[in-house]
Amino acid sequence: MQPDYVHSYIYRGNYYFEQRNYELACRDYQIACTKGDCKASKFAKEKKFCQ
C-alpha cells in the first residue's frame, strides 16, 4: 500500500466496512481524512458506525 495515497485507506476501509469490522474501517477513514479526504469518515460518523 502506498502510505501517501489517500484512496488506499478509503479502499481498505471500505473492505473492512463490508466485513463489518467497523473499528478498522473507522481507523482507515480517519487516516484518509487527515490526508485530505473526509467523505467516508463523515458518512460513517453520520450513520453512527464511527465516533
Sequence and secondary structure as in RCSB ss.txt:
>XXXX:A:sequence
MQPDYVHSYIYRGNYYFEQRNYELACRDYQIACTKGDCKASKFAKEKKFCQ
>XXXX:A:secstr
  TT HHHHHHHHHHHHHTT HHHHHHHHHHHHHTT  HHHHHHHHTTS  
